[in-house]
Amino acid sequence: MKPRTSMKTKVYISVLAVCLSLLTFTLVFADKAAITENGLVLLKDDGTWIATEANLPLDGPTAMKNIDKAMGMMMGGPEDMKMMQEMIMKRHAEVLAKGEKLFNDPKLGGASKGISCASCHPQGGTTGGKAEIPKMHGYGPFQIPIPSLIGAAASFPKFKAPNADIITISQMNNNCTAMFVGGKRLSLNGEESHALTLYVTNLSKGKQIEPGKMEM
Ligand code: HEC
């Protein structure tokens, strides 16, 4: 068995290394960040800090670089912290607005039936009507009551019959995109899916999270 002290030493050295690199980043990156018109934070000498596309291939080195830059800003003092917070809030609002737009977009996923999410879930609620699932595998058609989405995201992940499995809220959005809006399923790594998920999840703001909860 290896002596424990050598492990401890390794930890100390790693911590020291991290602190040193943070310090370096602070010195190098403080005062070098700028917010562009479209809300991107750029580091003047080093390109994009937060990407517009949430589906960038986030490999290890890219992730570490982004974390280093964020840490650099955090260590840059209260001004930089405030700037970073404002930037994040702005990005949040942007993506939320985009989600709302997609929710109201009858062309979502290339659809052409003239139906958007909001046609059945107006402002995240329900028309109070029913939606029809066409005949499949010899069963149906079924008339299903349209639920309100207020609080819905708080019950995910949960079981859904069409998938015969536990699914996330983003996958559920895709179910409705495919079954009802008539569009193609959005890539779960893509910005559109993230935006729609933020909008739908935001409809559960303040609700208690109860994964798996079924309305009976
Ligand atoms: C034609 C009407 C219709 C349209 C359009 C529609 N939905 Fe639905 N939605 C339903 C029905 C019916 C259900 C219940 C089906 C189920 O739970 O499996 C449902 C369920 C959901 C649920 C799960 C609610 C829960 O509590 O389990 C979410 C989330 C949802 N829809 C989001 C969306 C989004 C996002 C869109 C647009 C991409 C959309 N819906 C478009 C009818 C519709």
Residues whose N, C-alpha, C, O or C-beta is under 5 A from the ligand:
A	BS01	HEC	I115 S116 C117 S119 C120 A131 I144 P145 I146 P147 S148 A152 M172 N173 C176 T177 F180 V181
